[in-house]
């Protein structure tokens, strides 16, 4: 998936949604620009514009195409369990490329997406090539034997140790294996987007 100029997109959406925009250098740069920028009167955003902006933040954060994201949102609205926002969050978080990124195995969503599509990962012993593959509770994720010597995974164990895993993932250092645990998802303050606004966008 081609994203485009990440700094410009993050600035337009007013959120550091990419890994490279979550650095101190970027925040200082934005602070400097905002101080030296001429002040212009801007009309307040409409509800639609706010909802669209939140949708784009979430979509860019997970590196998902418009078509895929709309599919997740519509499925979230149909499900009767939990709220639509929580259903959407679970669908996005359970993507295999996101799981690999969350674990700290690879540094960005895009690099995780590419590694999955190249067949570097096994889910329950079976090779998976689809980044959007949805993992579920009890699934076990390993690096394929033939891929373990790949330079992508040279510092894997150190990176996983340094990464704070979400409470629905666990790492077995002996088996070199990620496990998905049953967990109730909920929106947290550290999310860079408002999923309720996203759901309202698709309820129009």
C-alpha positions in Angstrom: 0.0 0.0 0.0 1.4 3.4 -1.1 1.0 6.0 1.6 2.6 9.2 0.3 4.6 11.9 2.1 4.1 11.0 5.8 5.0 14.4 7.3 2.5 16.2 5.1 -0.3 13.7 5.8 0.4 13.8 9.6 0.3 17.6 9.5 -2.9 17.7 7.5 -4.6 15.2 9.9 -3.1 17.0 12.9 -1.9 13.7 14.5 1.5 11.9 14.6 0.0 8.7 13.1 3.1 7.3 11.5 6.1 5.9 13.4 8.5 8.5 11.9 6.2 11.3 13.1 6.3 10.1 16.7 9.8 11.4 17.4 11.0 14.3 19.4 12.5 15.8 16.2 9.2 15.9 14.5 7.3 17.4 17.5 10.0 20.1 17.8 9.7 20.8 14.1 6.0 21.1 14.2 6.2 23.4 17.3 8.6 25.7 15.5 6.4 25.8 12.4 3.3 26.6 14.4 5.0 29.5 16.3 6.2 31.0 13.0 3.1 30.4 10.9 0.9 33.4 10.0 -2.5 33.2 11.7 -5.4 33.0 9.4 -9.1 32.8 10.2 -10.4 29.3 9.5 -14.0 28.3 9.6 -14.9 25.7 12.2 -15.0 22.2 10.9 -18.4 20.6 10.2 -19.3 17.3 11.8 -18.7 15.6 8.5 -15.2 17.0 8.2 -14.4 15.9 11.8 -15.7 12.4 11.2 -13.8 12.2 7.9 -10.6 13.4 9.6 -10.9 10.7 12.3 -11.5 8.0 9.8 -8.4 9.0 7.8 -6.3 9.0 11.0 -7.4 5.5 11.8 -7.0 4.2 8.3 -3.5 5.7 7.9 -2.4 4.5 11.3 -3.2 0.8 10.4 -2.1 1.3 6.8 -5.4 -0.1 5.5 -6.9 0.7 2.1 -10.2 2.6 1.9 -12.1 -0.5 0.7 -10.7 -2.7 3.5 -11.4 -0.1 6.2 -15.0 0.4 5.0 -15.5 -3.4 5.1 -14.3 -3.5 8.7 -16.6 -0.6 9.7 -19.6 -2.2 8.1 -18.9 -5.6 9.8 -18.5 -3.7 13.1 -22.0 -2.2 12.7 -23.6 -5.5 12.0 -22.2 -7.4 14.9 -24.4 -7.5 18.0 -21.6 -8.1 20.5 -19.9 -5.0 22.1 -20.2 -1.5 20.7 -19.5 -0.9 17.0 -16.4 1.1 17.9 -14.9 -1.8 20.0 -15.8 -4.3 17.2 -13.9 -2.1 14.7 -10.9 -1.7 17.0 -10.7 -5.5 17.5 -10.8 -6.2 13.8 -8.0 -3.7 13.2 -5.8 -4.8 16.1 -6.2 -8.5 15.2 -4.7 -8.1 11.7 -1.6 -10.2 11.4 0.6 -7.3 10.2 -0.6 -5.2 13.2 0.2 -8.1 15.7 3.7 -8.4 14.3 4.2 -4.6 14.7 2.6 -4.5 18.2 5.0 -7.2 19.3 8.0 -5.1 18.2 9.3 -7.7 15.8 9.3 -5.0 13.0 9.5 -1.2 13.4 6.6 -0.1 11.2 3.2 -1.2 10.0 4.4 -1.1 6.4 7.5 -3.2 7.1 5.3 -5.7 9.0 2.8 -5.8 6.1 5.6 -6.5 3.7 7.2 -9.3 5.9 3.8 -11.0 6.2 3.2 -10.8 2.4 6.6 -12.4 1.8 5.6 -15.5 3.9 8.0 -15.0 6.9 5.3 -15.9 9.5 3.4 -19.0 10.5 0.1 -19.0 12.3 -0.6 -22.3 14.1 2.2 -23.9 12.0 0.7 -22.7 8.6 2.4 -20.1 6.4 0.3 -17.0 5.9 0.9 -14.5 3.1 -2.1 -12.2 3.8 -1.4 -9.1 6.0 -5.1 -8.7 6.8 -5.3 -12.3 8.1 -7.4 -12.1 11.3 -5.9 -13.8 14.3 -8.1 -15.1 17.2 -7.7 -16.2 20.8 -5.4 -19.2 21.1 -3.5 -18.6 17.9 0.3 -19.1 17.9 2.5 -17.0 15.7 6.1 -17.9 14.8 8.8 -16.9 12.3 9.2 -19.5 9.6 12.3 -21.6 10.1 13.8 -20.6 6.7 13.3 -16.9 7.6 15.0 -16.9 11.0 18.4 -16.0 9.5 16.9 -13.1 7.6 18.5 -9.8 8.7 15.0 -8.5 9.4 14.9 -10.6 12.6 18.5 -10.2 13.8 17.6 -8.1 16.9 14.1 -9.6 17.3 14.4 -10.8 20.8 15.9 -7.6 22.1 13.2 -5.5 20.4 10.4 -7.7 21.9 11.9 -7.3 25.4 12.1 -3.5 24.9 8.5 -3.4 23.7 5.5 -3.1 26.0 3.2 -5.8 24.7 -0.6 -5.2 24.8 -2.4 -7.3 27.4 -3.9 -9.6 24.7 -0.5 -10.8 23.5 2.2 -12.9 25.2 5.7 -13.9 24.2 7.3 -17.3 25.0 11.0 -16.7 24.8 11.8 -20.4 24.9 9.6 -21.3 22.0 10.1 -17.9 20.3 6.4 -17.7 19.9 3.7 -15.1 20.2 0.3 -16.1 21.6 -3.0 -14.3 21.2 -5.1 -14.2 24.4 -8.8 -13.6 24.9 -9.3 -10.0 26.0 -12.1 -7.5 25.9 -11.0 -4.5 23.8 -11.8 -1.0 24.8 -11.0 2.5 23.6 -8.1 4.0 25.5 -6.9 7.6 25.9 -3.7 6.9 24.0 -5.5 6.2 20.7 -4.7 8.9 18.2 -8.2 8.8 16.7 -11.8 8.8 17.9 -13.5 5.5 16.8 -17.0 6.8 17.8 -16.6 9.5 15.2 -15.4 6.9 12.7 -18.5 4.8 13.3 -20.7 7.9 12.9 -19.1 8.6 9.5 -20.2 5.2 8.3 -23.7 5.5 9.8 -24.5 8.5 7.6 
